[in-house]
């Protein structure tokens, strides 16, 4: 085991599943496996409900994406992912505000 980056495996957000890599960066499973085979990607194999999956270091995935698809592609995917997260959070906040407004209306109308 590489003890130099062991902490990276336990740090929140530093790792991602192979499924997340496919979704977030648009890599294929073959590209991921090729990266593992050529030593570009370190991995930890896990199994959940009998289905195997790989945990990969985000930093190494970004290097691979940059190598395969270029800087502009990686930057656009990072921006896209951040925008999706922002939109998701905004939607959650809107629901929360609506629920609070509804509760406020109930309380200001004498609990009716």
MARGUBA-870804 format. One line per field, with one value per residue: residue number from 1; y, z, x of N, C-alpha, C in turn; residue in one letter. Coordinates in Angstrom, 3 decimals, padded with zeros to 6 digits. Atoms other than C-alpha are relative to their C-alpha. Layout:
residues N
i: NUM, ...
n.py: Y, ...
n.pz: Z, ...
n.px: X, ...
ca.py: Y, ...
ca.pz: Z, ...
ca.px: X, ...
c.py: Y, ...
c.pz: Z, ...
c.px: X, ...
aa: a, ...
***
This chain:
residues 112
i: 1, 2, 3, 4, 5, 6, 7, 8, 9, 10, 11, 12, 13, 14, 15, 16, 17, 18, 19, 20, 21, 22, 23, 24, 25, 26, 27, 28, 29, 30, 31, 32, 33, 34, 35, 36, 37, 38, 39, 40, 41, 42, 43, 44, 45, 46, 47, 48, 49, 50, 51, 52, 53, 54, 55, 56, 57, 58, 59, 60, 61, 62, 63, 64, 65, 66, 67, 68, 69, 70, 71, 72, 73, 74, 75, 76, 77, 78, 79, 80, 81, 82, 83, 84, 85, 86, 87, 88, 89, 90, 91, 92, 93, 94, 95, 96, 97, 98, 99, 100, 101, 102, 103, 104, 105, 106, 107, 108, 109, 110, 111, 112
n.py: -001.181, -001.258, -000.717, -001.443, -000.596, 000.739, -000.962, -000.422, 000.984, -000.183, -001.391, -000.196, -000.600, 000.332, 001.223, 000.144, 001.332, 000.066, -000.453, -001.464, -000.444, 000.103, -001.012, -001.363, -000.346, 000.568, 001.081, 001.323, 000.994, 000.469, -001.014, 000.101, 001.229, -000.216, -000.852, 000.857, 000.934, -000.649, -000.593, -001.404, -000.081, 000.936, 000.312, 000.906, 000.734, 000.258, 000.717, -000.347, 000.875, 000.939, -000.688, -000.624, -001.349, -000.527, -001.337, -000.609, -001.322, -001.052, -000.684, 000.825, 000.039, -001.268, 000.081, 000.884, -000.697, -001.044, 000.682, 000.597, -000.899, -001.371, -000.939, -000.660, 000.978, 000.172, -001.224, -000.082, 001.007, -000.468, -001.075, 000.641, 000.703, -000.999, -000.598, 000.974, -000.004, -001.263, 000.085, 000.950, -000.667, -001.039, 000.658, 000.414, -001.212, -000.479, 000.853, -000.330, -001.311, 000.189, 000.669, -000.979, -000.987, 000.663, 000.096, -001.378, -000.372, 000.729, -000.584, -001.383, 000.040, 000.571, 001.451, 000.599
n.pz: 000.000, 000.074, -001.236, 000.211, 000.274, -000.702, -000.487, 001.121, 000.148, -001.062, 000.008, 000.681, 001.316, 000.703, 000.763, 000.675, 000.563, 001.455, 000.557, -000.056, 001.018, 001.298, 000.063, -000.148, 000.959, 001.305, 000.394, 000.128, -000.906, 000.634, -000.247, -001.425, -000.175, 000.641, -000.924, -001.118, 000.527, 000.292, -001.223, -000.119, -001.067, -001.121, -000.297, -001.073, 000.467, -001.025, 000.460, -000.725, 000.464, 000.967, 001.216, -000.223, 000.512, -000.293, -000.572, 000.669, -000.489, 000.890, 000.555, 001.082, 001.057, 000.726, 000.832, 001.119, 000.887, 000.657, 000.985, 001.060, 000.654, 000.041, -001.085, 000.208, -000.311, -001.453, -000.601, 000.267, -000.822, -001.385, -000.086, 000.138, -001.243, -001.045, 000.281, -000.397, -001.466, -000.397, 000.335, -000.930, -001.295, 000.129, -000.002, -001.383, -000.775, 000.383, -000.682, -001.425, -000.156, 000.191, -001.197, -001.097, 000.270, -000.308, -001.467, -000.480, 000.288, -000.957, -001.327, -000.050, 000.136, -001.218, -000.028, 000.751
n.px: 000.840, -000.731, 000.312, -000.082, 001.304, 001.049, 000.987, 000.832, 001.076, 000.991, 000.471, 001.281, -000.068, -001.242, 000.200, 001.289, 000.210, -000.119, 001.276, -000.032, -000.965, 000.671, 001.051, -000.507, -001.041, 000.294, -000.904, 000.615, -000.572, -001.248, -001.033, -000.341, -000.781, -001.298, -000.750, -000.418, -001.006, -001.286, -000.535, 000.395, 000.997, 000.017, 001.386, 000.372, 001.184, 001.001, 001.187, 001.213, 001.084, -000.546, -000.424, -001.312, -000.229, -001.327, -000.137, -001.140, -000.386, 000.487, -001.164, -000.535, 001.016, -000.098, -001.208, 000.321, 000.937, -000.787, -000.846, 000.812, 000.951, -000.503, 000.321, 001.294, 001.042, 000.035, 000.535, 001.443, 000.677, -000.042, 000.995, 001.318, 000.286, 000.252, 001.306, 001.018, 000.068, 000.623, 001.430, 000.607, 000.107, 001.018, 001.307, 000.259, 000.270, 001.322, 000.972, -000.068, 000.636, 001.444, 000.520, -000.032, 001.060, 001.267, 000.078, 000.182, 001.382, 000.837, -000.203, 000.494, 001.452, 000.570, -000.077, 001.112
ca.py: 000.000, 003.504, 005.133, 008.588, 009.125, 006.902, 009.963, 010.871, 007.671, 008.712, 012.430, 013.448, 014.214, 012.848, 009.571, 008.593, 005.412, 004.215, 004.883, 008.501, 008.839, 007.629, 010.035, 013.106, 012.929, 010.877, 008.189, 004.684, 001.634, 000.478, 003.779, 003.427, -000.159, 000.843, 003.573, 001.005, -001.462, 001.095, 002.351, 005.802, 005.093, 003.547, 001.815, 000.061, -002.665, -002.984, -005.012, -003.872, -006.262, -008.600, -005.967, -005.057, -001.426, 000.567, 003.521, 005.878, 009.002, 012.088, 013.753, 010.840, 010.660, 014.346, 013.740, 010.861, 012.919, 015.779, 013.325, 011.630, 014.561, 017.764, 020.692, 022.355, 019.183, 018.677, 022.313, 022.148, 018.940, 020.453, 023.555, 021.386, 019.285, 022.360, 023.929, 020.724, 020.757, 024.428, 023.833, 020.827, 022.873, 025.769, 023.396, 021.992, 025.508, 026.532, 023.538, 024.416, 028.069, 026.977, 024.656, 027.421, 029.936, 027.433, 026.850, 030.614, 031.114, 028.463, 030.048, 033.636, 032.616, 031.356, 027.731, 027.154
ca.pz: 000.000, -000.824, 002.619, 001.186, -000.031, 002.422, 003.916, 000.486, 000.422, 003.606, 002.837, 001.879, -001.810, -002.704, -004.042, -006.363, -007.696, -011.239, -011.845, -010.726, -012.996, -015.947, -015.121, -014.114, -016.588, -019.420, -019.383, -020.473, -018.289, -020.794, -020.402, -016.621, -016.751, -019.180, -016.735, -013.938, -016.098, -017.140, -013.581, -014.181, -011.726, -008.295, -007.093, -004.194, -005.116, -003.111, -003.350, -002.430, -002.702, -004.668, -007.289, -007.545, -008.009, -007.968, -005.764, -007.544, -006.571, -008.073, -008.610, -010.757, -012.673, -013.562, -014.829, -016.994, -018.372, -019.149, -020.971, -022.943, -023.700, -023.010, -020.611, -022.155, -021.885, -018.238, -017.379, -019.047, -017.161, -013.830, -014.477, -015.562, -012.406, -010.169, -011.902, -011.392, -007.690, -007.382, -009.171, -006.941, -003.814, -005.065, -005.693, -002.169, -000.706, -002.695, -001.280, 002.221, 001.803, 000.506, 003.485, 005.896, 004.216, 004.514, 008.182, 008.763, 007.128, 009.364, 012.485, 011.569, 010.785, 014.312, 013.600, 011.219
ca.px: 000.000, 001.212, 001.380, 002.149, -001.408, -003.283, -004.990, -006.272, -008.325, -010.123, -010.623, -014.159, -014.470, -011.029, -012.394, -015.188, -016.725, -016.214, -019.910, -019.492, -016.457, -018.512, -021.331, -019.314, -016.435, -017.920, -015.240, -016.150, -015.585, -012.942, -011.059, -011.192, -009.939, -007.170, -006.122, -006.010, -004.046, -001.425, -000.979, -002.477, -005.301, -004.966, -008.098, -009.737, -012.199, -015.395, -018.571, -022.067, -025.008, -022.771, -021.937, -018.241, -017.175, -013.952, -013.097, -010.711, -008.787, -010.450, -007.052, -005.854, -009.134, -008.799, -005.247, -006.515, -009.412, -007.020, -004.738, -007.528, -009.822, -007.880, -008.026, -011.063, -013.154, -012.185, -012.907, -016.330, -017.206, -016.118, -018.259, -021.202, -020.965, -020.771, -023.788, -025.787, -024.913, -025.902, -029.219, -029.926, -029.231, -031.371, -034.275, -033.936, -033.840, -036.936, -038.816, -037.650, -038.718, -042.141, -042.601, -041.577, -043.925, -046.749, -045.996, -045.768, -049.168, -050.703, -049.227, -050.195, -053.770, -054.330, -053.410, -056.312
c.py: 001.239, 000.853, 001.508, 000.631, -000.752, 000.928, 000.474, -000.950, 000.208, 001.406, 000.125, 000.720, -000.352, -001.256, 000.019, -001.399, 000.040, 000.461, 001.529, 000.573, -000.033, 001.120, 001.416, 000.403, -000.609, -001.051, -001.299, -000.942, -000.540, 000.987, -000.031, -001.220, 000.112, 000.868, -000.775, -000.918, 000.657, 000.745, 001.472, 000.194, -001.060, -000.287, -000.850, -000.683, -000.274, -000.774, 000.456, -000.784, -000.936, 000.619, 000.686, 001.414, 000.460, 001.387, 000.552, 001.365, 001.057, 000.698, -000.771, -000.103, 001.276, 000.028, -000.857, 000.684, 001.079, -000.605, -000.514, 001.013, 001.461, 000.869, 000.596, -000.939, -000.161, 001.218, 000.107, -001.014, 000.424, 001.091, -000.589, -000.678, 000.982, 000.663, -000.944, -000.021, 001.267, -000.039, -000.941, 000.662, 001.103, -000.592, -000.441, 001.206, 000.572, -000.823, 000.329, 001.334, -000.139, -000.653, 000.966, 001.067, -000.580, -000.101, 001.354, 000.438, -000.664, 000.666, 001.412, 000.080, -000.691, -001.505, -000.695, -000.687
c.pz: 000.000, 001.204, -000.176, -000.235, 000.696, 000.487, -001.088, -000.197, 001.022, 000.014, -000.835, -001.332, -000.803, -000.845, -000.660, -000.580, -001.511, -000.674, -000.016, -001.036, -001.374, -000.166, -000.032, -001.100, -001.377, -000.474, -000.142, 001.017, -000.562, 000.226, 001.458, 000.236, -000.642, 000.891, 001.200, -000.457, -000.243, 001.201, 000.181, 001.168, 001.066, 000.300, 001.260, -000.484, 001.183, -000.629, 000.852, -000.625, -001.105, -001.295, 000.264, -000.591, 000.440, 000.625, -000.546, 000.612, -001.032, -000.715, -001.194, -001.169, -000.835, -000.902, -001.233, -000.995, -000.786, -001.126, -001.191, -000.797, -000.053, 001.139, -000.132, 000.346, 001.502, 000.665, -000.203, 000.844, 001.465, 000.210, -000.048, 001.299, 001.126, -000.199, 000.384, 001.516, 000.515, -000.271, 000.937, 001.366, -000.027, 000.037, 001.416, 000.866, -000.316, 000.678, 001.477, 000.280, -000.136, 001.229, 001.183, -000.181, 000.341, 001.510, 000.624, -000.191, 000.976, 001.367, 000.085, -000.159, 001.186, 000.018, -000.734, -001.247
c.px: 000.881, -000.391, 000.028, -001.362, -001.137, -001.100, -000.942, -001.183, -001.105, -000.585, -001.275, 000.205, 001.241, -000.134, -001.372, -000.107, 000.187, -001.284, -000.063, 000.956, -000.652, -001.023, 000.575, 000.973, -000.206, 000.986, -000.786, 000.647, 001.318, 001.141, 000.460, 000.887, 001.375, 000.884, 000.506, 001.130, 001.348, 000.584, -000.328, -000.950, 000.262, -001.471, -000.096, -001.270, -000.914, -001.154, -001.173, -001.149, 000.470, 000.494, 001.351, 000.056, 001.374, -000.109, 001.311, 000.301, -000.396, 001.167, 000.562, -000.977, 000.087, 001.233, -000.272, -000.935, 000.734, 000.853, -000.816, -000.806, 000.436, -000.507, -001.391, -001.153, -000.134, -000.614, -001.507, -000.771, -000.033, -001.051, -001.406, -000.408, -000.319, -001.357, -001.139, -000.170, -000.680, -001.496, -000.741, -000.210, -001.053, -001.406, -000.377, -000.352, -001.376, -001.097, -000.060, -000.684, -001.509, -000.622, -000.027, -001.078, -001.374, -000.209, -000.234, -001.441, -000.958, 000.082, -000.561, -001.513, -000.652, -000.030, -001.122, 000.471
aa: x, x, x, x, x, x, x, x, x, x, x, x, x, x, x, x, x, x, x, x, x, x, x, x, x, x, x, x, x, x, x, x, x, x, x, x, x, x, x, x, x, x, x, x, x, x, x, x, x, x, x, x, x, x, x, x, x, x, x, x, x, x, x, x, x, x, x, x, x, x, x, x, x, x, x, x, x, x, x, x, x, x, x, x, x, x, x, x, x, x, x, x, x, x, x, x, x, x, x, x, x, x, x, x, x, x, x, x, x, x, x, x
***
